[in-house]
Amino acid sequence: MRNPHIMKSALLLSSLFTPFARAQTGDLYTDSKTNITFWRETIDSAQTKGGMQWGYALPGTASGTNDEYIGLIVGSLQSGHKGWSGISHGGGMPNSLLLMAWVDGENIKTEFRYASGYVAPDIYTGNATLTQISHSINDTHFSLVYRCRWCWAWNQNGATSQQLPTGDSQVIGWAQNLDVPSNPIREHNNGQAQFGAPVASARNAAYTEWVSKYGGGVTTPTSTPTSTPTSTPTSTPAGPTTCVGTPAPTQTFDYIVVGAGAGGIPVADKLSESGKSVLLIEKGPPSLGRWNGTMKPKWLEGTNLTRFDVPGLCNQIWVDSAGVACTDIDQMAGCVLGGGTAVNAALWWKPVPLDWDYNFPAGWKSADMAAAESRVFSRIPWTDHPSMDGKLYKQEGFDVIASALAADGWKSVTANDVPEQKNRVYSHTPFMYSHGQRGGPLATYLVSAYGRKNFQLWMNTAVRRVIRTKGHITGVELDGGNGGYCGVVNVTANTGRVILSAGTFGSTKLLYRSGIGPKEELQVVSNSVQDGLSMINSSDWIDLPVGRNLNDHVNTDLVIRHPNVSFYDFYGAWSDPIKSDEDTYLSNRTGILAQSAPNIGPMFWEIINGTDGIARSLQWQARVEPSPPATDNTSMTMSQYLGRGSTSRGTLSINGALSMYVSKVPYLHTQEDIDAVVKGIENLQKAIAKVPGIIWEVPAPNVTARDFVNGVPVTAAKRRSNHWIGTAKIGTDSALTGGTSVVDTNTKVYGTDNLFVVDASIFPGHIVTNPSAYIVTIGEQAASKILALGTTGNGQTGGTTMAGAYKQCSGRGYKGPTTCIDGYTCKVWNSHYSLCLPN
C-alpha cells in the first residue's frame, strides 16, 4: 500500500528532532493516575498559546495488525474552557486519520475526522475506535489518556492509507484552536506543525497489562464513531454516486479544453481565434469580480471586487480555503476559474532561456519559444511597483536583506530586464497585476475568447473522463457540480480534439480515469466503486508513465529577524483592514493592499555547481512573516527553491476514492541535490553575516547548515513549494517504444489520435522561477502547434489515421498513425519499429 507520509529510515529519525530543538522536546513520562509510561512530545508556548503535549505507548513488540496504541493529549484551554487540540496519525492533514479533543462540561469529547485535501475535514466513517481511560480538567489545560484501536490504518470511502509503527519512526502532526469545534471545522488558529516519534521509545512490555486493566472500560462521552471494530479499516461506499447537475447541451465542438487555468485559458483563446468552435470547461466557480465571482470579505461588499482581485488578500487561501481549494488532492491548489493564476501571489517572471534549452525537446528550445513569449508579455505586462501611485510600501525587509547581499558582492538587477541573469543577483518582484488588481490570463486571454460567438465557457462542471475508442477520443463525460452539467459532450466527428489543461494533479487524474497510465494506477481506478463498472476495458488501456517524473521546487525555509523589520497583518486585513489602507485601495488602488501578501521581496538567485557536473539553480523568496518555530513580528522567512538541475523525482498516485496523492515526494533523493541546498544556505549565511544586526532564528546560530537540512523532514508538508510539474512529460521518446515521454512535441498523448495535454504536467524538469508565465507561454506555443497539424496527418483524427493489420504504428522517427484498427494492438518490436498485431 502506498503511503505518502510514512518515514522508516534511522537517519530520518535522528534528524527529525534537530530543527525543533528550541520548541519541542521528547522524553519518557509516567502518568501518575494510571502508571502508564508514554514517550511524550512537548510543544511549548512559543509555538502554541498555552503549549501542548502528546504521547503514546505501543505494544512491546510489533505483531498482529499493528494498528493500536495508548495515547496522551494535554491540550491548552482559553477562558471558558474554550479550545480544541488535535493530532494527525499520518503527519499531514490530507489523507490522514485526524483526532480532535475538547472540553464539554466535566467531560472530554473526541472526534475522528478525515480530509481528502486542504478543506474542512469530514467526520471519519471508518472503524477507528477510541476508549477513554482517564481525564482531568483545570482552568488552563485538559488531559486525556485513551486507547486508540484501528488508528494506524484508515479507509475513508475507499481512500486508504496507513502509518504502521513497524519501522524506526513515525511522523505525527498536531494543531490547536482557540475555540471549541464549529461546523464546519474552522482553520486551526493556535499553531500547527509535525514532529518525529521514535517507535522503539514508545514500546513497552507492560502494554498488555495496561490494556487489560484500562482498555476494556466504558467509553466516556464522545462523538467518536463507535462502529463495531474489525481487523481492517472499512468505509467503502456500497455503489457509485450519480452525477448531480443539469443535462448537458447536445452541441458538438471542434475543441474541448478541460481546465481554465494558466494553460487552458490561452489555449482556448488561440484555438477560438482560428474560427473553430471551442468549449472551455472549468471545474470550479468564478473567481474575479469581472467573471461574476462572489467570494469576498464584508469590506468589499458593494464593489465589483472579490478576494481574488485584491493583491493583499492572496494569502487568505491558507486560512480560508472553503470553496476555493481542490477537494480531491492532498496538496493545496485552486479549483476556481483561473486556477493558480487566480489564487497565487501573481509572480510573473520572464522565462530564463536556459530553462527551455536544458529541459525541453526540439521545437521547445528558447529560440523556438521566443515568439510565444513575446506574445504573452505583450498581452500580460509585468510590474514591480503594483500600487497605482508607483510606490512600494513597507520595504524594510527588502532593504535589510538587500544590504547584506550587496555587501557580499551580489548584484542588484531588474529581473525581467535581464531574465538570463540568475546567479548572485537580487531584484524586486515582478507581478501580473494590472491597475492595482489581479490581471493575468483572466483579464486578457479569457476576455478576448469570451467575446467570440464560437467560444463557450462552462463553470462549476467537473469532467470525469475522456470517452475513447482505443486511441480515438469522441468527447468527455461530465460529472456535474454546483449548477454544472451532467452527461457527455462530444467533439466534431473525425476532426475534433480534446485538450487536458487541468493542472498536474487534475490532468493526471483524468488520464488515469480514462485508462491511460501505469497499470498499477489504472487497476486502482478499475477496482474503485465509483469507476469500476464503467471504466474502459483493460485491453484498451494505454500504458504510459503518467504520474511519474513528478517534480516540485524543493523548499527550505530559513528565518532571520532585524529590529527595522515589522510584520503587516495581511490576514487581519480580511476582516478588519486598517481604515486608511482600505480607503486608499478602494479609492484609487494604492497602498500596501495593492501588493501581494505577505510583503514579498527581495528575490535572489544563485547557481551551485554539483560534483555530478550539473549546475543547479536556487531561487530565494523573502517575505516579512515568521515560519515555525519562529514567532517574532520582526522576523523574515527566506524560502529557498531548488529548481533547474535537480535530479530527484517523485510519483503522483490515485486512491480508491479517486483522490490524488503524492505517493513519493520529489525531494532530495540524490546527494548532489542535498549538497546544493546546503551550499546555498552556507553562502547565504556568509552574506547575512555582513549585517551584524541580523539575528538567525532558523537555523539556530549553533546549528550547521548541513545538520539543519538533514533535520527538516523530507515530506510534502515541510518541503513543498506547490509548483508541481512533470507527470505527463513531453518528449520525442515515446514510452510506448521504451522511452519516457507521455506526450509528443505537439503535446499529443502517445497512443492517441486527438488527445493533448497542455499544462505544467508536460514540463520534463524544473525551472528557476515560479512557473505561471512559463505555463501561459506553453499554452501559446501548444495552440500554434495544434492548429498547424491541420485536419490530416500525425496527431489527427479520422478513419484514415489508424494503422492497419501488421502495419507500423510507432518507432523512432515514425510520423504515422499510432492507433491500430479494431482487433489489433500496437506492440513494440524494437526501439525503431512497432507494428499492429492481433489482440
N, C-alpha and C positions, 0 to 999 in steps of 0.2 A: 504493500500500500504506500503510495506517495504521501509525503508529509512535508510541507514547506517550512515547518517550524522546528523540527526535532534536531538537536545537536548531540553528537556522540563522541567527538574526539577529546582525548585528555588534554590536548593543547588548548582547545577552546575552553574547557572547564577552568583551567588555571588562569586564562586570560580574561574571563568574563567579569571578574571582580575588580580588575585594575582601574578602569575609568571611573568607578563609582565609589572608590575607597573613602572619599570625603563624606559621602552622604549615606552609604549603606554598609552594614557590617553583618556578616554571618556568624552565628555561634550556636552552641547547643544549649537548650533551655528546658528545664523540667517544670511542668505545671504543678503548682502546689496542691491543687484540688484533686487532680487525677493521678499524679505521679507519672504522667506520660512525658517522655523526653522527645523534644522536637529539634530538628535542625531549623533555625529561625533566621529570617532576614529582617532587618530593621531599617526602615526608611525614615530619615529624620525630618524635622520640621522645615529644613531649608528647601525640601522638595515638595512637601505637602503639609498644609497647616494642621498642626496637632500630631504629625507623624503617623506611622502605620507599621504594623508588624504582620508577617505571615510566616507560618512554619508548617512543617509536615513530618510525619513518621511513616515509614514504609515497612512492609514485612521483612523479616531478617534475610531472606533470600528471594531472588527473582524466580517465580514459579507460577504455574497456572495462567490466568488471564492477565495478571499484572495490571489490573485496572482500578485499584483502590488505594486509599491512604487515609490516615487520620490527620486532620488539619487544625490549624490555629489561625484565627484572624483577630487582630487587635486594631480596631478602627477608631478614628477620631470623631468626636461629636462637637457640634456647634450649639449655640443657645437653643434650648427647647428640644434637645436630643435630636437635632437635625443632622443629616449627613448619611451617606452610604459609602461602603468600601467594597471593592470587587477585585477579583483576580481572573486571569486568563490561563486556562490549563494548557494552551498552546503557545503562549508568549505574546502574540499579537491579538488584536481584536477580531479580525475577519477569520472565518472558518475555524473557530476555536470554541470550546465549551467555556462559557463565562459564568462566574458565580458572584452574586451580589448579596450583601448582608446589611441590615439596618435595624434600628431600634423601633419597636412598636409597643408602646406602653412599658410593661415589665418584661416583655419578650424580645427575642431577636427573630426577625423574619429573614428568610433566604429565598433566592430565586435563581434558577438556571436560565441563561439567555444564550442566544446564538445570533451572529450577524454574518451574512454572506459577503458583505463589503463594508465600506465606511458609511454605514447607515445605522439608524436606530435599531438596536438588537431586538429580535422577536423572542417570545417565550420558547425555550427549548422543548422540543416534543419527543426527545429520545428517552432513554430509560435510566439516566443518571439519578442516583438516589442519595439524599443527604439525611443523616441521622444526627441530631444534636446530642452531645454528651454533657456539656456544661456551658454556662454563660454567666457573665456578670456585666453590670451597667453602673457607671457613675456619671458625674457631670461632664466629663471631658472625653471619656472613651467607653467603648464596649469591647468585651472579649468573648469569643465563641470558639469552643472546641467541638469538633464534629468528625463524623466518619463519612467519607465520600466514596461511594461504590459506583462502578461503571463510569468513572470520571476521566480516565486517561485515553479513552477511545469514544468517539461520538459519531452520531448519524442524525443529520437534520434533513429529512425528506430526501434521502438518498445521497446527500453530501457527506462523505465520510472522511475522517482523518483521525490521527492519534498522536500521542507523545508518551509512549510507554516508558516506565522507569527501568529500562533494561540496559542502558548504556552508562556512561560516566556522569552525564549531567542532563538537566532539563532546563528550559528557559521558561520562566514564569513572568507574566505581565501583571501589573497592578494599576488601579485607578481609584480615585476618591472624588466625591461630590459633596458640596457644602449643604445640600438639601436632601430630603427623602426622595425616593424614586418617583418620577412622574410617568405619565402615559401619553405619548411615547417617552422612552428614556431620553433625557437630555444629555448633552455632551458633558463628560466629566470635567469639572471646573476646579478641582483641587489637586491637580497633578496626576501624572501617569508616567510609567517607564517599565523597563524589564530588568530582570536580574537572573543570574545563573544559580541553579540549585544543585549541589553535589549529591548525587544519588546515594553513594556509599555512606555519607554522613547521616542520612535520614533513615537508613536501615537499622532495625533493632530487633533482636531475638525475642524481646518481650511483647512484640506486636500482637501475637495470637492471644496472649494473656489479656492485653488491653481490650481487644475486640470481644473476647468472652465476657469481660467484666462490664464493658460500657457499650459495645457496638450493637447490641440487640435490643436496646431500650426503646421506649416510645419516642417517636419523632415529635419534637416540640413544635409549637405553631409556626408554620412555614407555608409560603406559597410555592415551594419547590414541587414540581410534578412528582407524583408518587405512584407512577405506574409500576406494575409488577416487574421486578428485575429479571433479566435474562443474562446469559453469558456473553452476549454481544450486543452492541448498541443497535437499537431498532427504531426506525422512524421513517419508513418508506411509504409514500402515498400509494393508495390502492389502484389508482388509474390515472391516465393523463388528464390534465386540465384542458378545458376547451377555450378557444380564443374568445375574448370579450371585446367587442367593438362593432363598428358598422361594416356591412358588406362592401368590399372594395369596388370601385367603378370598373367597368369592363373594358375600358380603353387600353390599347397596347401602346408601347413606347419603343422608339429606336434605341434609347439608352435608359437603363435604370441604374442610378447611383445610390448605393446604400451607405449612409453616414454623411451628415452635413457638418464636417469639421474642416481642419486645415487642408486636407487633401480633397475631400469630396466637393466642397463648395467651388473651388476654382475649376476642377474637372467638369462639373455640371455646367458652369458658366461657359467654358470654352466649347464644350460639345453643343450647347444650345445656340451658341453664336454661329455655328455652322448651318443652322436651319433645321437640324434634326430634332425630333421630339424627345424631351428629356424629363424624366421623373427623378427628383431627389427626395429620398426618404430619410427622415430623422426620427430616431427612437424617442428622443426627449421632447420637452416642451420648449416654447420660445424663451429667449434669454433677454436680449436687449429690448429697450422700450420701443424702438422703431419696428420690431417684429412682434409687437403686442405682448411682450413679456410683462409679468405682473409681480414677480418676487422682489420685494423692496422693504426697507425699514419705514417707520412712520414718517420720518422727516423728508422722505421722497414722495410721499403721497401727494397727489395733485400735480405731479410733474410727469414728463414722458421718460423718466429715468428709472432704471431698475438697479438692483445691487450689482449687476454685471457691467453697467455703464460707468460707474464711478470707480476710478483707479484705486482710491484709498480703501475701498471695500473688498478688494480682490482676495484677501486672505480669509474672508468670512467663511469660505468653504470648509476650512479646517475646524471651525467651531459650530457650524450650522450647515450641514450638507444635505438635509432632507429635501427631496425633490430635485436635487442638483447632481449628486454623485451617483455613479452607476451602482446598481444593487447586485450585480451578478459577477463581480470580480473582487479579488481580495486586496486590491490596491486602490488608491484614490484616483478617480478620473471623472470628468464632467460628462454626464449624459443629458446635455441640453443642446439647443441649436447653437452651432459653433464649436462644440466640443471643447477641447483645450483652449482654443483661442477666445472662448467666452469666459473662462474661469481662471486662467493663469495670470501671471504678473505682466504679460504682454511684452516681454523682452523680444527685441526684433533686430537680429544680427544679420548683416550681410554675410553670406556663406564664405568660409575660408576655402580658397581654391584647392588647397591640398586635400581637404576633406573629400571632394569629388574624386580627385586623381588617385588617392590612396585606397578608397573603399569601393568605388563603383566601377562597373564594366564599361566597355567601349560603347559609345553613344551617350554616356552619362558622365564624361570627364568635364573638367572645368571649362574647357573651350566649347564643349557641346552645350553646357548649361548657361553660358553667358547671356544668350538672347532671352531665355526664360527668366533669368534673374533680373535682367533689365526691365522686362515687362512687369514683374512682380513689384519691384521697388518704385516703378513709375506710378503704379496704382496704389501701393501702400507705402508711403514715405515714412521715414523714421524721424523721431525727435528725441534728444536727450534733455530737453527743457519742456516737459509736458504742460506745465501751467501756462495759461494763455498770456500771462504778463512776462513770460520769458525768464522768470526767476526760478532758482532752486531753493527749496526750503529745508531747514534743519540739516545742514551739511556738515555738522561737527564730526560725525562718524567718518565721512569721506575724508575730511581734512586730516584727521588723526592717522588713519592708515596710509593715506597718500604721502604724508610727510615721512613716514618710516620707509616706504618703498622708494621714494625719491632719494632719501639719504643713503640707501643701499645701491643706488645706481639704476633703478628701474626707470623706464621712460614713460612720460605722460603722452597719451595719444587720444585722438577722437576715433574710436574703434571702427566705425563704419566708413571712415575716410580711408583707412588702411586695413582692410579685413585680413590681408595676408600676414600682418604683423601680430603674432600671438606668442611672443617669447620675451619675458621680462618687461612687459608693458602693462599699463593700467589706464582706466578710462571711466568716464561717466557712462551710465547705462542708457542705451537707445531703446525706445518703446514704439509700439504701433499705435499709440494714442493719437487722436486727431480732434482738435478743438476742445481739448481738456477732458475727453471721454474716450471710451473704448472704440477703436475703429477696426482695422484688420479686414479679413475676408467678409465679415458680416456687414461691413459698411461700404464695401466696394464690389467684389465679385458677386455676392448674393443679390445686391441691389440691381445690377445690370441684368443678371439672369432672370430675376423676378419680373422684370419689365417686358419680357418676351412672351408672346402668346403660345409658343411651342414649349414652354417650361412650366412644370408644376412642382410645388413643394408640399409634401405631406409630413406633418409633425405628429408627435405622440404615437408613432406607429413603429412597432418593432418588426424585424424580419427574422423569421425562423430559420430559413434555409433557402438556397437556390434550388430550383426544380431543373433536373437534368436527365437526359437520356445519354448514358455514357458520358462523353465529353461535350455534349451539346446542351447548352442552357436555354430553356424556353421561358423562364420567368423566375419570380421569387414568391415564396409563401409568406404571408404576413401573420403577425402574432398579436395584433391589436395594441391597445394602450388606452390612455385616458382620452377618449374621443377619437381614437385612431381606427384603422381599418383591419378587417379580417379577410381571409380568402387568398386568392392568387392573382397577381398582376403579371401579365405576360409581356415579353419583348416582341418586336416585329418579327414575324416568321422569316427564317433563313438569314436575316441580316442583323437582327437585334443583338445587343450586348449588355452584359451586367458588369458593373464596376463596384467592387467592395472597397469602401473607404471608411470603415467603421473603427479605425484605430487598431493598434497592435493587439489589444485584447478582443475587440469586437469582431474584426475580420478573421482572426484565428478561430474564434468560436463558430462563426458562420461556415468556415471551411470544414471544421470538424463535423458540424451537424449536416453538412452537405456530402459527407462521405469522402472528404479529401484531407489526408493527413496520415500520420503513423498509425499502424493497425491497432496498437495498444490504446491510443486515444479514441479511435473510431469504435473500438469494442466497448468502451465506457458509454459512449452515446447509444450504441446498439442495445446495451443492457439496461438503459435508463427507462424508467416508467413513462416519461414524457415522450421520448422519441423512438423507443424500441420497436414498436409495432409499425411505424410509418417510415423508418429510415430506408434509404436506398439500399438495395441488395448488396451484400458484401462482395459479390462477384464483380460489381461495378465500382468498388472503392478505388480511389487513386492514391497510391502510396507515395506521398511526398513528405519531406521533413518539416511540415508545418509545426510551429510551436518550438522548434529547435532554434539555435542561434540567438536566443533571447539575450538582449543586452540593455544596459541602463548605465548612465553615468554613476560611477562609484562615489557615493557621498561620504565625506568625513567632516564632521563639524568641529571646529575649534572655537573657543570663546576667550575674548580679552575684555578688559574694561579700562576706562580712562575717565577722569573727572569731567572732562569737557563734553562727554557724550551724554545725551539724555533720550530716553525712550518716549516716543509719541504713541499714545494709546489708540491705534487704528481699530482695535477690537471694540473699545468703548465707543468709537465713533459710529458704530452700527446703531446703537440705541440712544446714545446721548452725546452727540458731537459737540465740540466746543462751538458756542453760538457764532463767534466771528468766523470760524473756519467754515461752518455750514453756510453762512450768508455769502461769503466771498465765492464759494464754489457754486452755489445755486445762481448767484447774480451774474457772474462772468467767467466761471470755470477757472478760477485762480486759487492759489493757496496749496497747502500740503495735501489736501484731499484729491488734487489733480495728479499726485504722484502715487506710484504703486506702494502699497503696504508690503513690508514694514521698513520703508525708507532704505531702498536698496542702493548699494554702492560703497566703495568703488568695486569695479570688476577688474580682475587682473589675471594674467596668464603666464605660463612657463612651460618649456619643453624639457622633459627629462629623458636622457639617452640611456637605454637599458643595456644590460650585458648580452641580451639576445640580438642586439643590433637594431632594435625597434625604438624609434623616438615616440614617446608618449606625451600627450598634451594634458595639461592641467588648467582648468578654469577655476578661479576663486570668485565667489559671490559673497560680498559682505552685506550685512543688514543690521540695523540697530534693534536688536532684541536678544535676550539671553536664550541659551539652549541648556536643558538639564545636564548636569546638576546646578549650573549657574542660575542665579535668580536676580542679580543686581540690575537696576534700571539704568546703569551707566555701562552696561555690557553690550558687546557686539559679537554676533556669530559670523564666522567666516567659513563658508561651506566650500570644500574642495571637491571638484568634479573631475574624476579621471575619465578621459574620453578617448579621442583617436589614438589608436595603437594598443589599446587594452586587448588582452588575449583571452580573458575569461568570458565564458558564455553560460547561459542558463537554459531552463526549459519552462514552457508555459503549457499547463495541462487543464483538463476539464474533469469535473467530478460527476457523480451520479445524479446530482441535482441540476446539472448543466450550468454550473457556475465555473468561472475560470480562476485558476490559482497558479502562483509561481511555485512549481514543484522543485525547481533547482534554481537558487539565486545566481545571478551572473557576476558575482563579485569575488575578486581576489583569489581565484583558483590557481594562479601562477605566481611564482616567487617574484618574477620581474614586475608584475602589477603591484604587488605589495611594496617592493623596493621603490617604485616610482612614487607611491603615496607617501612613504616615509621620507624620501629625499625632498619632496616638495614641502613637507612640514618643516624639516630641518632648515631649508632655505628661507622659509618664511620666518621662523624663529630668529634667524640671523638678522633679517631685515627689521623685525619688530624691536629687536634689542637696540636699534639706533635711537629709539624714543624712550628714555628711561621711565617716563610717567605711565607707560602702558603696563598693565599687570595681567599676567597669564592666569586664566581660570581653568580652561580645558585645552590641553593637558595641564595639570598642576606643574609648577616650576621644577619640582624634583622628579618628574616622570619623563623619560626619554621619548622621543618621537616613535621609535620602534616599539617600545613597551606599550605606548598608548595605542598605536594602530593594532597591535596584537590583542589589545584588550577590548576593542569595540566589537560586539557580536556581529558576525557576518550573517545578518538577517535582513530581509527586506525592510522591516520596521526601522532598523538602525542605519542602513546604508543606501536606501533608495533616493533617487532624485526625481522619480516619476517622469523620466524621459525614455520610456520603454520603446524599443525598436527591434527589428531583425527577424521576426518569426515567419516571414514569407519572403525570404531572401531573393533578390534579383541577381541574375547572372546568366551566362551562356552555357553553364554546365548543368544541364537538366538532371535532376535527381532520378528521373526515370531511366537514365542511362549511366548511373553510377556517380553522378555529380552531387552537388549540394544545394542547388537552387530550386526555388519553388515557382518563380515567375521568370519569363524571358525578358529580353531587353525592350520589348513592347509592353511590359507589365502583364502579359497574358499568363495565366496559370498553365503550367505544363500539363499535357494530357487533356486539355480542353480546347474548344474552338473559339469560345466567345466569353470567357470569364477572366476578369482582370482584377488586380489589386493595386490600389494607389493610396498609400498612406505610409506611416513610419515603419510599418512591418516589413517593407521591402529593403530597408537600409541593410547592407551587408555588414557594416561595422559602425562604431560610434564616431561622432564628430566632436569638434572642440566646444561649441557653444550650445545654448538652448536650441531646440530643433524646429520651432514653429516656422521660421522663414524658409528653411530647407524643405519642409513638407509642402508648403504652398508652391515653392519652385518646382518640386517634383510633380505636383498637380498640373502645373502649366506644361511641363515637358511631356508628361504622360498623355495629356489630352492631344497634344500635337502628334505624337506617335500613333495613338489610336486612330485619329482621324486620317492619318497618312496611309493606314492599311487599306483604306477604300472598302469595297464591297466584295472583293475576292482575294484569294491568296492566303498566305500564312496568317493564322490567327483569326480567320474569318469563319462565318457560319455558312450553312447551306449544304445540300446533299453532296455536292461535288468535293467537299473538303475532307471526307472520311477516306482513310486509306483502305484499299481493297484487300481481299484474302491474299496472304503471303506477300503483301507489298510492304515497302519500307515505311515505318511510322515514326522513327526517331533516330538520333545518332549525331555525332559531332559534325557540325556544319550543315546538317539537314534543314531544309526550309519548307518542307511539305506538310501535309496534314498529320496530326499526331493522334487522331482518334480513329479506331478501326470500325469497319462496318459491323452490323449486328451479328453476334455469334463469334466474334474474333476479339482477341486482346493483344495489345502491343507488348511484346516480350523482348527483353534485352538479349541480343546475340553477342555483341561485344561493344566496346565504347564507341565504335564508329557506326554500328548498324543494329537497328531493332526492326522486327517485322511482325505483321499481324498473323497470329496463329489461332487455331480454333480454341474456344473456351474449354 
